[in-house]
Amino acid sequence: MKQSDKILVGIQEILDFIGVQDRRTFKTLYDEGLPARTKNRRWFAHKDRVEEFFYAWAVGSFDEFLEEEDSAYED
């Protein structure tokens, strides 16, 4: 089965996508709401959601983004 081009698998792939190589920066961004999840000690993220995260952060609607992210997992 072919993996979607939109799915980032592993910290290194996520770091490459956002243009950062420092794992501490990843941890900081994750603590601030970077939409990534871990399953069986492997990290996953969706490119569109990561881009939305940085867009919201850059334009100042970051709090709204976090509220939407929280409500997406409230089922």
Distance bins in CASP14 RR format, pairs under 12 A and 6 or more apart:
PFRMAT RR
TARGET T0000
AUTHOR 0000-0000-0000
RMODE 2
METHOD distances of the structure
MODEL  1
1 7 0 0 0 0 0 1 0 0 0 0 0
3 9 1 0 0 1 0 0 0 0 0 0 0
3 10 0 0 0 0 0 1 0 0 0 0 0
3 13 0 0 0 0 0 1 0 0 0 0 0
3 44 0 0 0 0 0 1 0 0 0 0 0
3 46 0 0 0 0 0 1 0 0 0 0 0
4 44 0 0 0 0 0 1 0 0 0 0 0
4 45 0 0 0 0 0 1 0 0 0 0 0
4 46 0 0 0 0 1 0 0 0 0 0 0
4 47 0 0 0 0 1 0 0 0 0 0 0
4 48 0 0 0 0 0 1 0 0 0 0 0
5 13 0 0 0 0 0 1 0 0 0 0 0
5 17 0 0 0 0 0 1 0 0 0 0 0
5 46 0 0 0 0 0 1 0 0 0 0 0
5 47 1 0 0 1 0 0 0 0 0 0 0
5 48 0 0 0 0 0 1 0 0 0 0 0
6 13 0 0 0 0 0 1 0 0 0 0 0
6 17 0 0 0 0 0 1 0 0 0 0 0
6 44 0 0 0 0 0 1 0 0 0 0 0
6 45 0 0 0 0 1 0 0 0 0 0 0
6 46 1 0 1 0 0 0 0 0 0 0 0
6 47 1 0 1 0 0 0 0 0 0 0 0
6 48 1 0 0 1 0 0 0 0 0 0 0
6 49 0 0 0 0 1 0 0 0 0 0 0
6 50 0 0 0 0 1 0 0 0 0 0 0
6 51 0 0 0 0 0 1 0 0 0 0 0
7 13 0 0 0 0 1 0 0 0 0 0 0
7 14 0 0 0 0 0 1 0 0 0 0 0
7 17 0 0 0 0 0 1 0 0 0 0 0
7 36 0 0 0 0 0 1 0 0 0 0 0
7 37 0 0 0 0 0 1 0 0 0 0 0
7 42 0 0 0 0 0 1 0 0 0 0 0
7 43 0 0 0 0 0 1 0 0 0 0 0
7 44 1 0 0 1 0 0 0 0 0 0 0
7 45 1 0 0 1 0 0 0 0 0 0 0
7 46 1 0 0 1 0 0 0 0 0 0 0
7 47 1 0 0 1 0 0 0 0 0 0 0
7 48 0 0 0 0 0 1 0 0 0 0 0
7 49 0 0 0 0 0 1 0 0 0 0 0
7 50 0 0 0 0 0 1 0 0 0 0 0
8 14 1 0 1 0 0 0 0 0 0 0 0
8 15 0 0 0 0 1 0 0 0 0 0 0
8 16 0 0 0 0 1 0 0 0 0 0 0
8 17 1 0 1 0 0 0 0 0 0 0 0
8 18 0 0 0 0 1 0 0 0 0 0 0
8 19 0 0 0 0 0 1 0 0 0 0 0
8 26 0 0 0 0 0 1 0 0 0 0 0
8 34 0 0 0 0 0 1 0 0 0 0 0
8 35 0 0 0 0 0 1 0 0 0 0 0
8 36 1 0 0 1 0 0 0 0 0 0 0
8 37 0 0 0 0 0 1 0 0 0 0 0
8 42 0 0 0 0 0 1 0 0 0 0 0
8 43 1 0 0 1 0 0 0 0 0 0 0
8 44 1 0 0 1 0 0 0 0 0 0 0
8 45 1 0 1 0 0 0 0 0 0 0 0
8 46 1 0 0 1 0 0 0 0 0 0 0
8 47 1 0 0 1 0 0 0 0 0 0 0
8 48 0 0 0 0 0 1 0 0 0 0 0
8 49 0 0 0 0 1 0 0 0 0 0 0
8 50 1 0 0 1 0 0 0 0 0 0 0
8 51 0 0 0 0 0 1 0 0 0 0 0
9 16 0 0 0 0 0 1 0 0 0 0 0
9 17 0 0 0 0 0 1 0 0 0 0 0
9 36 0 0 0 0 0 1 0 0 0 0 0
9 37 0 0 0 0 0 1 0 0 0 0 0
9 38 0 0 0 0 0 1 0 0 0 0 0
9 39 0 0 0 0 0 1 0 0 0 0 0
9 40 0 0 0 0 0 1 0 0 0 0 0
9 42 1 0 0 1 0 0 0 0 0 0 0
9 43 1 0 0 1 0 0 0 0 0 0 0
9 44 1 0 1 0 0 0 0 0 0 0 0
9 45 0 0 0 0 1 0 0 0 0 0 0
9 46 0 0 0 0 0 1 0 0 0 0 0
9 47 0 0 0 0 0 1 0 0 0 0 0
10 16 0 0 0 0 1 0 0 0 0 0 0
10 17 0 0 0 0 0 1 0 0 0 0 0
10 23 0 0 0 0 0 1 0 0 0 0 0
10 26 0 0 0 0 0 1 0 0 0 0 0
10 36 0 0 0 0 1 0 0 0 0 0 0
10 37 0 0 0 0 0 1 0 0 0 0 0
10 38 0 0 0 0 1 0 0 0 0 0 0
10 39 0 0 0 0 0 1 0 0 0 0 0
10 40 0 0 0 0 0 1 0 0 0 0 0
10 41 0 0 0 0 1 0 0 0 0 0 0
10 42 1 0 1 0 0 0 0 0 0 0 0
10 43 1 0 1 0 0 0 0 0 0 0 0
10 44 1 0 0 1 0 0 0 0 0 0 0
10 45 0 0 0 0 1 0 0 0 0 0 0
11 17 0 0 0 0 0 1 0 0 0 0 0
11 18 0 0 0 0 0 1 0 0 0 0 0
11 20 0 0 0 0 0 1 0 0 0 0 0
11 21 0 0 0 0 0 1 0 0 0 0 0
11 22 0 0 0 0 0 1 0 0 0 0 0
11 23 1 0 0 1 0 0 0 0 0 0 0
11 24 0 0 0 0 0 1 0 0 0 0 0
11 25 0 0 0 0 0 1 0 0 0 0 0
11 26 1 0 1 0 0 0 0 0 0 0 0
11 27 0 0 0 0 1 0 0 0 0 0 0
11 29 0 0 0 0 0 1 0 0 0 0 0
11 30 0 0 0 0 1 0 0 0 0 0 0
11 34 0 0 0 0 0 1 0 0 0 0 0
11 36 0 0 0 0 1 0 0 0 0 0 0
11 38 0 0 0 0 1 0 0 0 0 0 0
11 41 0 0 0 0 0 1 0 0 0 0 0
11 42 0 0 0 0 1 0 0 0 0 0 0
11 43 1 0 1 0 0 0 0 0 0 0 0
11 44 0 0 0 0 0 1 0 0 0 0 0
11 45 0 0 0 0 1 0 0 0 0 0 0
12 18 0 0 0 0 0 1 0 0 0 0 0
12 19 0 0 0 0 0 1 0 0 0 0 0
12 20 0 0 0 0 0 1 0 0 0 0 0
12 21 0 0 0 0 1 0 0 0 0 0 0
12 22 0 0 0 0 0 1 0 0 0 0 0
12 23 0 0 0 0 1 0 0 0 0 0 0
12 26 0 0 0 0 1 0 0 0 0 0 0
12 42 0 0 0 0 0 1 0 0 0 0 0
12 43 0 0 0 0 1 0 0 0 0 0 0
12 45 0 0 0 0 0 1 0 0 0 0 0
13 19 0 0 0 0 0 1 0 0 0 0 0
13 20 0 0 0 0 0 1 0 0 0 0 0
13 26 0 0 0 0 0 1 0 0 0 0 0
13 36 0 0 0 0 0 1 0 0 0 0 0
13 42 0 0 0 0 0 1 0 0 0 0 0
13 43 0 0 0 0 1 0 0 0 0 0 0
13 44 0 0 0 0 1 0 0 0 0 0 0
13 45 0 0 0 0 1 0 0 0 0 0 0
13 46 0 0 0 0 0 1 0 0 0 0 0
13 47 0 0 0 0 0 1 0 0 0 0 0
13 50 0 0 0 0 0 1 0 0 0 0 0
14 20 0 0 0 0 1 0 0 0 0 0 0
14 21 0 0 0 0 0 1 0 0 0 0 0
14 23 0 0 0 0 0 1 0 0 0 0 0
14 25 0 0 0 0 0 1 0 0 0 0 0
14 26 1 0 0 1 0 0 0 0 0 0 0
14 27 0 0 0 0 0 1 0 0 0 0 0
14 29 0 0 0 0 1 0 0 0 0 0 0
14 30 0 0 0 0 1 0 0 0 0 0 0
14 34 0 0 0 0 1 0 0 0 0 0 0
14 35 0 0 0 0 0 1 0 0 0 0 0
14 36 1 0 0 1 0 0 0 0 0 0 0
14 37 0 0 0 0 0 1 0 0 0 0 0
14 38 0 0 0 0 0 1 0 0 0 0 0
14 42 0 0 0 0 0 1 0 0 0 0 0
14 43 1 0 0 1 0 0 0 0 0 0 0
14 44 0 0 0 0 1 0 0 0 0 0 0
14 45 1 0 1 0 0 0 0 0 0 0 0
14 46 0 0 0 0 0 1 0 0 0 0 0
14 47 0 0 0 0 1 0 0 0 0 0 0
14 49 0 0 0 0 0 1 0 0 0 0 0
14 50 1 0 0 1 0 0 0 0 0 0 0
14 53 0 0 0 0 0 1 0 0 0 0 0
15 21 1 0 1 0 0 0 0 0 0 0 0
15 22 1 0 0 1 0 0 0 0 0 0 0
15 23 1 0 0 1 0 0 0 0 0 0 0
15 24 0 0 0 0 0 1 0 0 0 0 0
15 25 1 0 0 1 0 0 0 0 0 0 0
15 26 1 0 1 0 0 0 0 0 0 0 0
15 27 0 0 0 0 0 1 0 0 0 0 0
15 29 0 0 0 0 1 0 0 0 0 0 0
15 30 0 0 0 0 0 1 0 0 0 0 0
15 34 0 0 0 0 0 1 0 0 0 0 0
15 36 0 0 0 0 0 1 0 0 0 0 0
15 43 0 0 0 0 1 0 0 0 0 0 0
15 45 0 0 0 0 0 1 0 0 0 0 0
15 50 0 0 0 0 0 1 0 0 0 0 0
16 26 0 0 0 0 0 1 0 0 0 0 0
16 45 0 0 0 0 0 1 0 0 0 0 0
16 47 0 0 0 0 0 1 0 0 0 0 0
16 50 0 0 0 0 0 1 0 0 0 0 0
17 26 0 0 0 0 0 1 0 0 0 0 0
17 29 0 0 0 0 0 1 0 0 0 0 0
17 34 0 0 0 0 0 1 0 0 0 0 0
17 36 0 0 0 0 0 1 0 0 0 0 0
17 43 0 0 0 0 0 1 0 0 0 0 0
17 45 1 0 0 1 0 0 0 0 0 0 0
17 46 0 0 0 0 0 1 0 0 0 0 0
17 47 1 0 0 1 0 0 0 0 0 0 0
17 48 0 0 0 0 0 1 0 0 0 0 0
17 49 0 0 0 0 0 1 0 0 0 0 0
17 50 1 0 0 1 0 0 0 0 0 0 0
17 51 0 0 0 0 1 0 0 0 0 0 0
17 53 0 0 0 0 0 1 0 0 0 0 0
17 54 0 0 0 0 0 1 0 0 0 0 0
18 25 0 0 0 0 1 0 0 0 0 0 0
18 26 0 0 0 0 1 0 0 0 0 0 0
18 28 0 0 0 0 0 1 0 0 0 0 0
18 29 1 0 0 1 0 0 0 0 0 0 0
18 30 0 0 0 0 0 1 0 0 0 0 0
18 34 0 0 0 0 1 0 0 0 0 0 0
18 35 0 0 0 0 0 1 0 0 0 0 0
18 36 0 0 0 0 0 1 0 0 0 0 0
18 45 0 0 0 0 1 0 0 0 0 0 0
18 47 0 0 0 0 1 0 0 0 0 0 0
18 49 0 0 0 0 0 1 0 0 0 0 0
18 50 1 0 0 1 0 0 0 0 0 0 0
18 51 0 0 0 0 1 0 0 0 0 0 0
18 53 0 0 0 0 1 0 0 0 0 0 0
18 54 1 0 0 1 0 0 0 0 0 0 0
18 57 0 0 0 0 0 1 0 0 0 0 0
19 25 0 0 0 0 1 0 0 0 0 0 0
19 26 0 0 0 0 0 1 0 0 0 0 0
19 29 0 0 0 0 0 1 0 0 0 0 0
19 50 0 0 0 0 0 1 0 0 0 0 0
19 54 0 0 0 0 0 1 0 0 0 0 0
20 26 1 0 0 1 0 0 0 0 0 0 0
20 27 0 0 0 0 0 1 0 0 0 0 0
20 28 0 0 0 0 1 0 0 0 0 0 0
20 29 1 0 0 1 0 0 0 0 0 0 0
20 30 0 0 0 0 0 1 0 0 0 0 0
20 34 0 0 0 0 0 1 0 0 0 0 0
20 50 0 0 0 0 0 1 0 0 0 0 0
20 54 0 0 0 0 0 1 0 0 0 0 0
22 28 0 0 0 0 1 0 0 0 0 0 0
22 29 0 0 0 0 0 1 0 0 0 0 0
23 29 0 0 0 0 0 1 0 0 0 0 0
23 30 0 0 0 0 0 1 0 0 0 0 0
23 43 0 0 0 0 0 1 0 0 0 0 0
24 30 0 0 0 0 0 1 0 0 0 0 0
24 31 0 0 0 0 0 1 0 0 0 0 0
25 31 0 0 0 0 0 1 0 0 0 0 0
25 32 0 0 0 0 0 1 0 0 0 0 0
25 34 0 0 0 0 1 0 0 0 0 0 0
26 32 0 0 0 0 0 1 0 0 0 0 0
26 33 0 0 0 0 0 1 0 0 0 0 0
26 34 1 0 0 1 0 0 0 0 0 0 0
26 36 0 0 0 0 1 0 0 0 0 0 0
26 38 0 0 0 0 0 1 0 0 0 0 0
26 43 0 0 0 0 1 0 0 0 0 0 0
26 45 0 0 0 0 0 1 0 0 0 0 0
26 50 0 0 0 0 0 1 0 0 0 0 0
27 33 0 0 0 0 0 1 0 0 0 0 0
27 34 0 0 0 0 1 0 0 0 0 0 0
27 36 0 0 0 0 0 1 0 0 0 0 0
27 38 0 0 0 0 0 1 0 0 0 0 0
27 43 0 0 0 0 0 1 0 0 0 0 0
28 34 0 0 0 0 1 0 0 0 0 0 0
29 35 0 0 0 0 1 0 0 0 0 0 0
29 36 0 0 0 0 1 0 0 0 0 0 0
29 43 0 0 0 0 0 1 0 0 0 0 0
29 45 0 0 0 0 0 1 0 0 0 0 0
29 50 0 0 0 0 1 0 0 0 0 0 0
29 53 0 0 0 0 1 0 0 0 0 0 0
29 54 0 0 0 0 1 0 0 0 0 0 0
29 57 0 0 0 0 1 0 0 0 0 0 0
29 62 0 0 0 0 0 1 0 0 0 0 0
30 36 1 0 1 0 0 0 0 0 0 0 0
30 37 0 0 0 0 1 0 0 0 0 0 0
30 38 0 0 0 0 1 0 0 0 0 0 0
30 43 0 0 0 0 1 0 0 0 0 0 0
30 45 0 0 0 0 1 0 0 0 0 0 0
30 50 0 0 0 0 0 1 0 0 0 0 0
30 53 0 0 0 0 0 1 0 0 0 0 0
31 66 0 0 0 0 0 1 0 0 0 0 0
32 53 0 0 0 0 1 0 0 0 0 0 0
32 54 0 0 0 0 0 1 0 0 0 0 0
32 56 0 0 0 0 0 1 0 0 0 0 0
32 57 1 0 0 1 0 0 0 0 0 0 0
32 62 0 0 0 0 1 0 0 0 0 0 0
32 63 0 0 0 0 0 1 0 0 0 0 0
32 65 0 0 0 0 0 1 0 0 0 0 0
32 66 0 0 0 0 1 0 0 0 0 0 0
32 69 0 0 0 0 0 1 0 0 0 0 0
33 45 0 0 0 0 0 1 0 0 0 0 0
33 49 0 0 0 0 0 1 0 0 0 0 0
33 50 0 0 0 0 0 1 0 0 0 0 0
33 52 0 0 0 0 0 1 0 0 0 0 0
33 53 1 0 0 1 0 0 0 0 0 0 0
33 54 0 0 0 0 0 1 0 0 0 0 0
33 56 0 0 0 0 1 0 0 0 0 0 0
33 57 0 0 0 0 1 0 0 0 0 0 0
33 62 0 0 0 0 1 0 0 0 0 0 0
33 63 0 0 0 0 0 1 0 0 0 0 0
33 65 0 0 0 0 1 0 0 0 0 0 0
33 66 1 0 0 1 0 0 0 0 0 0 0
33 67 0 0 0 0 0 1 0 0 0 0 0
33 68 0 0 0 0 0 1 0 0 0 0 0
33 69 1 0 0 1 0 0 0 0 0 0 0
33 70 0 0 0 0 1 0 0 0 0 0 0
34 43 0 0 0 0 0 1 0 0 0 0 0
34 44 0 0 0 0 0 1 0 0 0 0 0
34 45 1 0 0 1 0 0 0 0 0 0 0
34 46 0 0 0 0 0 1 0 0 0 0 0
34 49 0 0 0 0 1 0 0 0 0 0 0
34 50 1 0 0 1 0 0 0 0 0 0 0
34 51 0 0 0 0 0 1 0 0 0 0 0
34 52 0 0 0 0 0 1 0 0 0 0 0
34 53 1 0 1 0 0 0 0 0 0 0 0
34 54 0 0 0 0 1 0 0 0 0 0 0
34 56 0 0 0 0 0 1 0 0 0 0 0
34 57 0 0 0 0 1 0 0 0 0 0 0
34 62 0 0 0 0 0 1 0 0 0 0 0
34 65 0 0 0 0 0 1 0 0 0 0 0
34 66 0 0 0 0 0 1 0 0 0 0 0
34 69 0 0 0 0 1 0 0 0 0 0 0
35 43 0 0 0 0 0 1 0 0 0 0 0
35 44 0 0 0 0 1 0 0 0 0 0 0
35 45 1 0 0 1 0 0 0 0 0 0 0
35 46 1 0 0 1 0 0 0 0 0 0 0
35 47 0 0 0 0 0 1 0 0 0 0 0
35 48 0 0 0 0 1 0 0 0 0 0 0
35 49 1 0 1 0 0 0 0 0 0 0 0
35 50 1 0 0 1 0 0 0 0 0 0 0
35 51 0 0 0 0 1 0 0 0 0 0 0
35 52 1 0 0 1 0 0 0 0 0 0 0
35 53 1 0 1 0 0 0 0 0 0 0 0
35 54 0 0 0 0 0 1 0 0 0 0 0
35 56 0 0 0 0 0 1 0 0 0 0 0
35 57 0 0 0 0 0 1 0 0 0 0 0
35 65 0 0 0 0 1 0 0 0 0 0 0
35 66 0 0 0 0 1 0 0 0 0 0 0
35 68 0 0 0 0 0 1 0 0 0 0 0
35 69 1 0 1 0 0 0 0 0 0 0 0
35 70 0 0 0 0 0 1 0 0 0 0 0
35 72 0 0 0 0 1 0 0 0 0 0 0
35 73 0 0 0 0 0 1 0 0 0 0 0
36 42 0 0 0 0 0 1 0 0 0 0 0
36 43 1 0 1 0 0 0 0 0 0 0 0
36 44 1 0 0 1 0 0 0 0 0 0 0
36 45 1 0 1 0 0 0 0 0 0 0 0
36 46 0 0 0 0 1 0 0 0 0 0 0
36 47 0 0 0 0 0 1 0 0 0 0 0
36 49 0 0 0 0 1 0 0 0 0 0 0
36 50 1 0 0 1 0 0 0 0 0 0 0
36 53 0 0 0 0 1 0 0 0 0 0 0
36 69 0 0 0 0 0 1 0 0 0 0 0
37 43 1 0 0 1 0 0 0 0 0 0 0
37 44 1 0 1 0 0 0 0 0 0 0 0
37 45 1 0 0 1 0 0 0 0 0 0 0
37 46 0 0 0 0 1 0 0 0 0 0 0
37 49 0 0 0 0 0 1 0 0 0 0 0
37 50 0 0 0 0 0 1 0 0 0 0 0
37 69 0 0 0 0 0 1 0 0 0 0 0
37 72 0 0 0 0 0 1 0 0 0 0 0
37 73 0 0 0 0 1 0 0 0 0 0 0
38 44 1 0 0 1 0 0 0 0 0 0 0
38 45 0 0 0 0 0 1 0 0 0 0 0
39 45 0 0 0 0 0 1 0 0 0 0 0
43 50 0 0 0 0 0 1 0 0 0 0 0
44 50 0 0 0 0 0 1 0 0 0 0 0
45 51 0 0 0 0 0 1 0 0 0 0 0
45 52 0 0 0 0 0 1 0 0 0 0 0
45 53 0 0 0 0 1 0 0 0 0 0 0
45 54 0 0 0 0 0 1 0 0 0 0 0
46 52 0 0 0 0 1 0 0 0 0 0 0
46 53 0 0 0 0 0 1 0 0 0 0 0
46 69 0 0 0 0 0 1 0 0 0 0 0
46 72 0 0 0 0 0 1 0 0 0 0 0
47 53 0 0 0 0 0 1 0 0 0 0 0
47 54 0 0 0 0 0 1 0 0 0 0 0
48 54 0 0 0 0 0 1 0 0 0 0 0
48 55 0 0 0 0 0 1 0 0 0 0 0
49 55 0 0 0 0 0 1 0 0 0 0 0
49 56 0 0 0 0 0 1 0 0 0 0 0
49 65 0 0 0 0 1 0 0 0 0 0 0
49 68 0 0 0 0 0 1 0 0 0 0 0
49 69 0 0 0 0 1 0 0 0 0 0 0
49 72 0 0 0 0 1 0 0 0 0 0 0
50 56 0 0 0 0 0 1 0 0 0 0 0
50 57 0 0 0 0 0 1 0 0 0 0 0
50 65 0 0 0 0 0 1 0 0 0 0 0
50 69 0 0 0 0 0 1 0 0 0 0 0
51 57 0 0 0 0 0 1 0 0 0 0 0
51 58 0 0 0 0 0 1 0 0 0 0 0
51 65 0 0 0 0 0 1 0 0 0 0 0
52 58 0 0 0 0 0 1 0 0 0 0 0
52 59 0 0 0 0 0 1 0 0 0 0 0
52 61 0 0 0 0 0 1 0 0 0 0 0
52 62 0 0 0 0 0 1 0 0 0 0 0
52 64 0 0 0 0 0 1 0 0 0 0 0
52 65 1 0 0 1 0 0 0 0 0 0 0
52 66 0 0 0 0 0 1 0 0 0 0 0
52 68 0 0 0 0 1 0 0 0 0 0 0
52 69 0 0 0 0 1 0 0 0 0 0 0
52 72 0 0 0 0 0 1 0 0 0 0 0
53 59 0 0 0 0 0 1 0 0 0 0 0
53 60 0 0 0 0 0 1 0 0 0 0 0
53 61 0 0 0 0 0 1 0 0 0 0 0
53 62 0 0 0 0 1 0 0 0 0 0 0
53 64 0 0 0 0 0 1 0 0 0 0 0
53 65 1 0 0 1 0 0 0 0 0 0 0
53 66 0 0 0 0 1 0 0 0 0 0 0
53 68 0 0 0 0 0 1 0 0 0 0 0
53 69 0 0 0 0 1 0 0 0 0 0 0
54 60 0 0 0 0 0 1 0 0 0 0 0
54 61 0 0 0 0 0 1 0 0 0 0 0
54 62 0 0 0 0 1 0 0 0 0 0 0
54 65 0 0 0 0 1 0 0 0 0 0 0
55 61 0 0 0 0 1 0 0 0 0 0 0
55 62 0 0 0 0 1 0 0 0 0 0 0
55 64 0 0 0 0 0 1 0 0 0 0 0
55 65 0 0 0 0 1 0 0 0 0 0 0
56 62 1 0 1 0 0 0 0 0 0 0 0
56 63 0 0 0 0 1 0 0 0 0 0 0
56 64 1 0 0 1 0 0 0 0 0 0 0
56 65 1 1 0 0 0 0 0 0 0 0 0
56 66 0 0 0 0 1 0 0 0 0 0 0
56 67 0 0 0 0 0 1 0 0 0 0 0
56 68 0 0 0 0 1 0 0 0 0 0 0
56 69 0 0 0 0 1 0 0 0 0 0 0
57 63 0 0 0 0 0 1 0 0 0 0 0
57 64 0 0 0 0 0 1 0 0 0 0 0
57 65 1 0 0 1 0 0 0 0 0 0 0
57 66 0 0 0 0 1 0 0 0 0 0 0
58 65 0 0 0 0 0 1 0 0 0 0 0
59 65 0 0 0 0 1 0 0 0 0 0 0
60 66 0 0 0 0 0 1 0 0 0 0 0
61 67 0 0 0 0 1 0 0 0 0 0 0
61 68 0 0 0 0 1 0 0 0 0 0 0
62 68 0 0 0 0 0 1 0 0 0 0 0
62 69 0 0 0 0 0 1 0 0 0 0 0
63 69 0 0 0 0 0 1 0 0 0 0 0
63 70 0 0 0 0 0 1 0 0 0 0 0
64 70 0 0 0 0 0 1 0 0 0 0 0
64 71 0 0 0 0 0 1 0 0 0 0 0
65 71 0 0 0 0 0 1 0 0 0 0 0
65 72 0 0 0 0 0 1 0 0 0 0 0
66 72 0 0 0 0 0 1 0 0 0 0 0
66 73 0 0 0 0 0 1 0 0 0 0 0
67 73 0 0 0 0 0 1 0 0 0 0 0
67 74 0 0 0 0 0 1 0 0 0 0 0
68 74 0 0 0 0 0 1 0 0 0 0 0
END
